[in-house]
Amino acid sequence: MKAYNSTDLYNLHVQEEASKAFHASCIGDDSYKNILEKHQHKLYTPNYFIRIGLAVLTIIAILFSGILLGLVFGADGEAGLISLLIFFAVVCYAILELFVKVKNYYNAGIDNILMLSVLTFILFALFIEDYGNQYLVAAAIATIVCLWLCIRFTDAFMAMLAYASFFLFIFLLYIKAGDIAKATASFVMMIVSAAAYFLMNKLYKNERLLFYKFSFQLIILLTLVTFYACGNYFVVKELSNEMFGLNLGLHDPIPYGWLFWIFTIAIPPAYIFYGIKKKDILFIRTGLLLIAITIFTVRYYYSILDAEVAMMIAGLILIAKSYFLIKFLKTPKQGFTFENTGFVSKELLNAEALIIAQTFGEKKSPEHGFEFGGGSSGGGGATGDF
């Protein structure tokens, strides 16, 4: 199913985890070099600048090739243009498969742009001709295409697009059920987000899906964001005005408005509390970001102070809290510390022993799994600079 050799993906994952452990001072320089020598791979993942350069060159090549082929073969009407776009999508996918097989490109910029080009050409083809349920059909097809590209090329960005497309598909499909569906769409989509979170969390713990762990991590992040967005008062009200034609004024209430205010205010602190309790940095950072969005939501409808004064007061409060936490966590307490721990996470606590055992012991096969924690397959580099 995967386009890449499992051993190469496995060795890349080992190098990434070893790099994290090395920067966290869990292993020494000799052990780190020994791991890199014993777990070499053929995957080509250049640094960021080369990736960007290759991506730009690929975009230029696709644009000029598309224009040239369009001028040579022409497009007679809408059917001809649709056929031409589908042909471009097939060509981009064939080139992608060829480059991966021959050159072993893995998040090298070229393969990423080719994947996006496949999706873009297909979506353009769907919107050339006007017909009913365009967005619903496009969301369904985008979900299938992105899911295949994610599975085939272990790409995390395609995993995010697959979830976003699936989320949109469920929403558009549900609101077709009538007025009751429109009134309850927010609650249903919150349930969908929660269900997706628990599913992704379960898949993340599956050792047989080692190479997709980074994809699962990003989808989990999206589920947290979509769960909050579906309960955010501003999002629900403005989206209802746009899609359902409610024409509500700034201070006109929405059905169950009190409940959406509770969701808006309560969900971010709940994320932070859960993250602190479970020592999950993803929940903590997401909660902190959503608190800022909550503040903007409240200010949009209930402005008490001028924006400049409110921002100054909020800044002073944050500075004071930050100073207090820095002083308080100078001495580690309950697993939290202000000291720079590099790449350390709770999943790397026993990394030193595991890596040394992997280095000097018998090498395991990829099928049995080798795991220090959540890897960054689908976007990381072996040098740990991603």
C-alpha positions as CSV (number, residue, x, y, z in Angstrom):
1,M,0.0,0.0,0.0
2,K,2.8,2.4,0.9
3,A,5.0,3.8,-2.0
4,Y,8.1,3.7,0.2
5,N,10.1,0.8,1.4
6,S,9.1,0.0,5.0
7,T,12.7,-0.5,6.1
8,D,13.6,3.0,4.9
9,L,10.7,4.5,6.7
10,Y,11.6,2.5,9.8
11,N,15.2,3.6,9.8
12,L,14.2,7.2,9.2
13,H,12.0,7.0,12.3
14,V,14.8,5.6,14.3
15,Q,17.1,8.4,13.2
16,E,14.5,11.0,14.1
17,E,13.9,9.5,17.6
18,A,17.7,9.2,18.1
19,S,18.1,12.9,17.1
20,K,15.5,13.9,19.7
21,A,17.2,11.8,22.4
22,F,20.6,13.2,21.5
23,H,19.5,16.8,21.7
24,A,17.8,16.0,25.0
25,S,21.2,14.6,26.3
26,C,19.7,11.1,26.7
27,I,22.5,9.6,24.7
28,G,26.1,10.5,23.9
29,D,27.7,11.5,20.6
30,D,29.2,8.1,19.9
31,S,25.9,6.3,20.5
32,Y,24.1,8.8,18.2
33,K,26.6,8.3,15.4
34,N,26.4,4.5,15.8
35,I,22.6,4.6,15.4
36,L,22.9,6.7,12.3
37,E,25.4,4.3,10.8
38,K,23.3,1.2,11.6
39,H,20.0,2.7,10.4
40,Q,20.7,4.3,7.1
41,H,17.9,4.9,4.5
42,K,17.6,5.9,0.9
43,L,14.9,8.6,1.3
44,Y,15.7,12.0,0.0
45,T,14.6,14.8,2.4
46,P,16.6,18.0,1.9
47,N,16.7,21.0,4.2
48,Y,14.0,23.7,4.1
49,F,15.6,26.0,1.6
50,I,16.1,23.3,-0.9
51,R,12.6,22.1,-0.4
52,I,11.1,25.5,-1.0
53,G,13.3,25.9,-4.1
54,L,12.3,22.6,-5.5
55,A,8.6,23.3,-4.7
56,V,8.8,26.6,-6.5
57,L,10.5,25.1,-9.6
58,T,7.8,22.3,-9.6
59,I,5.0,24.8,-9.5
60,I,6.6,26.7,-12.4
61,A,7.1,23.5,-14.4
62,I,3.5,22.4,-13.9
63,L,2.1,25.8,-14.9
64,F,4.1,26.1,-18.0
65,S,3.6,22.5,-19.0
66,G,-0.1,22.9,-18.4
67,I,-0.3,26.0,-20.5
68,L,1.7,24.4,-23.3
69,L,-0.4,21.2,-23.4
70,G,-3.5,23.3,-23.2
71,L,-2.4,25.3,-26.3
72,V,-1.3,22.2,-28.2
73,F,-4.3,20.0,-27.6
74,G,-6.9,22.8,-26.9
75,A,-10.1,22.4,-25.0
76,D,-13.4,22.3,-26.9
77,G,-16.0,23.5,-24.5
78,E,-16.5,22.5,-20.8
79,A,-16.2,18.8,-21.5
80,G,-12.9,19.3,-23.2
81,L,-11.6,21.4,-20.4
82,I,-12.7,18.9,-17.8
83,S,-11.0,16.1,-19.7
84,L,-7.8,18.2,-19.9
85,L,-7.8,18.9,-16.2
86,I,-8.3,15.2,-15.4
87,F,-5.5,14.3,-17.8
88,F,-3.2,16.8,-15.9
89,A,-4.1,15.2,-12.6
90,V,-3.3,11.7,-14.0
91,V,0.0,12.9,-15.4
92,C,1.0,14.6,-12.1
93,Y,0.2,11.4,-10.2
94,A,2.2,9.3,-12.6
95,I,5.2,11.6,-12.3
96,L,4.8,11.5,-8.5
97,E,4.9,7.7,-8.5
98,L,7.9,7.7,-10.8
99,F,9.9,10.2,-8.7
100,V,9.2,8.4,-5.5
101,K,10.1,5.0,-7.0
102,V,13.3,6.2,-8.8
103,K,14.5,9.1,-6.7
104,N,13.0,8.2,-3.3
105,Y,11.7,11.7,-2.7
106,Y,10.2,12.0,0.7
107,N,8.8,15.5,1.6
108,A,11.4,16.9,-0.8
109,G,9.1,19.7,-2.1
110,I,8.6,18.1,-5.5
111,D,6.4,15.3,-4.2
112,N,4.4,17.6,-2.0
113,I,3.5,20.0,-4.9
114,L,2.7,17.0,-7.2
115,M,0.2,15.7,-4.6
116,L,-1.4,19.1,-4.2
117,S,-1.5,19.4,-8.0
118,V,-3.4,16.1,-8.3
119,L,-6.0,17.4,-5.8
120,T,-6.2,20.9,-7.4
121,F,-6.7,19.7,-10.9
122,I,-9.5,17.3,-9.8
123,L,-11.3,20.0,-7.8
124,F,-11.0,22.4,-10.7
125,A,-12.6,19.8,-13.0
126,L,-15.5,19.4,-10.7
127,F,-16.3,23.1,-10.6
128,I,-16.1,23.7,-14.4
129,E,-19.6,22.7,-15.1
130,D,-22.5,23.9,-12.9
131,Y,-24.6,21.2,-11.4
132,G,-26.4,20.5,-8.1
133,N,-24.5,19.5,-4.9
134,Q,-21.1,20.5,-6.3
135,Y,-19.6,21.2,-2.9
136,L,-20.9,17.9,-1.5
137,V,-19.5,15.9,-4.4
138,A,-16.2,17.9,-4.2
139,A,-15.9,17.2,-0.5
140,A,-16.5,13.5,-0.9
141,I,-14.0,13.1,-3.8
142,A,-11.4,15.3,-2.0
143,T,-11.7,13.1,1.0
144,I,-11.1,9.9,-1.0
145,V,-8.2,11.5,-3.0
146,C,-6.5,13.0,0.1
147,L,-6.9,9.8,2.1
148,W,-5.3,7.7,-0.7
149,L,-2.4,10.1,-1.0
150,C,-1.9,10.1,2.8
151,I,-1.9,6.3,2.9
152,R,0.2,5.8,-0.2
153,F,2.8,8.5,0.6
154,T,2.5,8.7,4.4
155,D,1.9,12.4,4.1
156,A,0.6,14.3,7.1
157,F,-0.7,17.4,5.2
158,M,-2.9,15.1,3.0
159,A,-4.2,13.6,6.3
160,M,-5.2,17.0,7.5
161,L,-6.9,17.8,4.2
162,A,-8.7,14.4,4.3
163,Y,-10.1,15.2,7.7
164,A,-11.2,18.7,6.7
165,S,-12.9,17.4,3.5
166,F,-14.6,14.6,5.5
167,F,-15.8,17.1,8.1
168,L,-17.2,19.4,5.4
169,F,-18.9,16.5,3.7
170,I,-20.7,15.3,6.8
171,F,-21.8,18.9,7.5
172,L,-23.1,19.5,4.0
173,L,-24.8,16.1,4.0
174,Y,-26.5,16.6,7.4
175,I,-28.0,20.1,6.8
176,K,-29.9,18.7,3.8
177,A,-32.2,16.9,6.3
178,G,-34.1,20.2,6.8
179,D,-34.6,22.9,9.4
180,I,-34.1,20.5,12.4
181,A,-30.8,19.5,11.0
182,K,-29.7,23.1,10.5
183,A,-30.7,23.9,14.1
184,T,-28.7,21.0,15.5
185,A,-25.8,20.9,13.0
186,S,-23.3,22.5,15.5
187,F,-24.0,19.8,18.1
188,V,-23.8,17.0,15.6
189,M,-20.5,18.3,14.3
190,M,-19.1,18.5,17.8
191,I,-20.0,14.9,18.2
192,V,-18.2,14.1,14.9
193,S,-15.1,15.9,16.1
194,A,-15.2,14.1,19.4
195,A,-15.6,10.7,17.6
196,A,-12.8,11.5,15.3
197,Y,-10.5,12.4,18.2
198,F,-11.1,9.1,20.0
199,L,-10.6,7.2,16.8
200,M,-7.4,9.0,15.9
201,N,-6.1,8.6,19.5
202,K,-6.7,4.9,19.3
203,L,-5.0,4.6,16.0
204,Y,-2.1,6.7,17.2
205,K,-1.4,4.0,19.9
206,N,-1.4,1.2,17.3
207,E,2.3,0.2,16.8
208,R,1.4,-1.3,13.4
209,L,0.7,2.2,12.2
210,L,4.0,3.6,13.3
211,F,4.7,5.6,10.0
212,Y,1.4,7.5,10.3
213,K,1.8,8.8,13.9
214,F,2.6,12.3,12.8
215,S,-0.5,12.3,10.6
216,F,-2.6,11.2,13.5
217,Q,-1.1,13.9,15.7
218,L,-2.1,16.6,13.3
219,I,-5.6,15.2,12.8
220,I,-6.0,15.1,16.6
221,L,-5.1,18.8,16.7
222,L,-7.7,19.6,14.0
223,T,-10.4,17.7,16.0
224,L,-9.7,19.8,19.0
225,V,-10.0,23.0,16.9
226,T,-13.2,21.9,15.1
227,F,-14.8,20.8,18.4
228,Y,-14.3,24.3,19.8
229,A,-15.2,26.0,16.5
230,C,-18.6,24.2,16.4
231,G,-19.4,25.5,19.9
232,N,-18.0,29.0,19.4
233,Y,-20.7,31.6,19.5
234,F,-19.2,33.8,16.8
235,V,-18.7,30.9,14.4
236,V,-22.1,29.5,14.9
237,K,-23.9,32.9,14.6
238,E,-22.0,34.2,11.6
239,L,-22.0,30.9,9.7
240,S,-25.8,30.6,10.3
241,N,-26.2,34.1,8.9
242,E,-24.2,33.3,5.8
243,M,-25.5,29.8,5.1
244,F,-29.1,29.8,6.5
245,G,-30.0,33.4,5.9
246,L,-31.0,34.2,9.5
247,N,-30.0,37.9,9.0
248,L,-29.4,38.4,12.8
249,G,-28.0,41.7,14.0
250,L,-25.0,42.1,16.3
251,H,-26.9,41.7,19.5
252,D,-29.7,39.5,18.3
253,P,-29.6,36.1,20.1
254,I,-29.3,32.8,18.4
255,P,-31.2,29.6,19.5
256,Y,-29.4,28.0,22.5
257,G,-27.1,31.0,22.6
258,W,-26.5,30.6,26.3
259,L,-25.2,27.1,25.7
260,F,-22.8,28.3,22.9
261,W,-21.5,31.0,25.3
262,I,-20.8,28.2,27.8
263,F,-19.0,26.2,25.2
264,T,-17.0,29.3,24.0
265,I,-15.8,30.2,27.5
266,A,-15.4,26.7,29.1
267,I,-13.8,24.6,26.4
268,P,-10.3,26.3,26.3
269,P,-9.8,26.1,30.1
270,A,-11.0,22.5,30.0
271,Y,-8.3,21.8,27.3
272,I,-5.6,23.4,29.5
273,F,-6.7,21.6,32.7
274,Y,-6.8,18.2,30.9
275,G,-3.3,18.9,29.3
276,I,-1.8,19.8,32.7
277,K,-3.4,16.7,34.3
278,K,-2.2,14.4,31.6
279,K,1.0,16.4,30.8
280,D,-0.1,16.7,27.2
281,I,1.5,19.7,25.6
282,L,-0.9,19.6,22.6
283,F,-3.9,20.3,24.8
284,I,-2.1,23.0,26.7
285,R,-1.0,24.9,23.7
286,T,-4.3,24.5,21.9
287,G,-6.2,25.7,25.0
288,L,-3.9,28.8,25.3
289,L,-4.5,29.7,21.7
290,L,-8.3,29.2,22.0
291,I,-8.4,31.4,25.1
292,A,-7.2,34.3,23.0
293,I,-9.9,33.5,20.4
294,T,-12.5,33.4,23.2
295,I,-11.4,36.8,24.4
296,F,-11.8,38.2,20.9
297,T,-15.2,36.6,20.6
298,V,-16.4,38.2,23.9
299,R,-15.1,41.6,22.9
300,Y,-16.8,41.4,19.5
301,Y,-20.2,41.3,21.2
302,Y,-19.5,43.0,24.5
303,S,-16.9,45.8,24.3
304,I,-16.3,47.3,27.8
305,L,-12.9,49.0,27.2
306,D,-11.2,50.5,24.2
307,A,-9.1,48.0,22.3
308,E,-5.8,49.7,23.2
309,V,-6.6,49.7,26.9
310,A,-7.9,46.1,26.9
311,M,-4.7,44.9,25.1
312,M,-2.5,46.8,27.5
313,I,-4.2,45.4,30.6
314,A,-4.2,41.8,29.1
315,G,-0.5,42.2,28.3
316,L,0.4,43.3,31.8
317,I,-1.6,40.4,33.3
318,L,0.2,37.9,31.0
319,I,3.6,39.4,31.8
320,A,2.9,39.1,35.5
321,K,1.7,35.5,35.2
322,S,4.7,34.5,33.0
323,Y,7.1,36.1,35.6
324,F,5.4,34.2,38.4
325,L,5.5,30.9,36.5
326,I,9.1,31.3,35.6
327,K,10.0,31.9,39.2
328,F,7.8,29.1,40.5
329,L,9.1,26.5,38.0
330,K,12.8,27.3,38.5
331,T,12.5,24.2,40.7
332,P,10.7,21.4,38.8
333,K,7.3,20.6,40.3
334,Q,5.0,17.7,39.4
335,G,6.8,17.1,36.1
336,F,6.8,20.7,35.0
337,T,9.9,22.9,34.7
338,F,11.0,26.2,33.1
339,E,14.4,24.8,32.2
340,N,15.1,24.1,28.5
341,T,14.8,20.4,28.1
342,G,15.3,20.4,24.3
343,F,13.3,17.7,22.7
344,V,12.4,15.9,25.9
345,S,8.8,14.6,26.3
346,K,7.2,12.0,28.5
347,E,7.7,9.5,25.7
348,L,11.5,9.9,25.8
349,L,12.0,9.2,29.5
350,N,13.4,5.8,28.8
351,A,14.9,6.6,25.4
352,E,18.5,6.2,26.4
353,A,18.1,2.5,27.4
354,L,15.9,1.8,24.4
355,I,18.3,3.3,21.9
356,I,21.4,1.7,23.4
357,A,19.6,-1.7,23.3
358,Q,18.6,-1.0,19.6
359,T,22.2,0.0,18.8
360,F,24.1,-2.9,20.3
361,G,21.4,-5.5,20.3
362,E,19.8,-7.5,17.6
363,K,18.1,-5.3,15.0
364,K,14.3,-5.8,15.0
365,S,12.1,-5.9,11.9
366,P,9.9,-2.9,11.1
367,E,6.8,-5.0,11.4
368,H,7.2,-5.5,15.1
369,G,7.6,-1.8,15.7
370,F,10.3,0.4,17.2
371,E,9.0,3.3,19.1
372,F,10.3,5.8,21.6
373,G,7.2,8.0,21.1
374,G,5.3,9.9,18.5
375,G,7.6,10.2,15.4
376,S,7.3,12.8,12.8
377,S,7.0,10.6,9.7
378,G,5.4,12.5,6.9
379,G,7.3,15.7,7.5
380,G,10.4,15.3,9.7
381,G,14.0,15.1,8.8
382,A,16.5,12.7,10.2
383,T,18.6,15.5,11.5
384,G,15.9,16.6,13.9
385,D,15.7,20.1,12.4
386,F,12.1,19.8,11.5
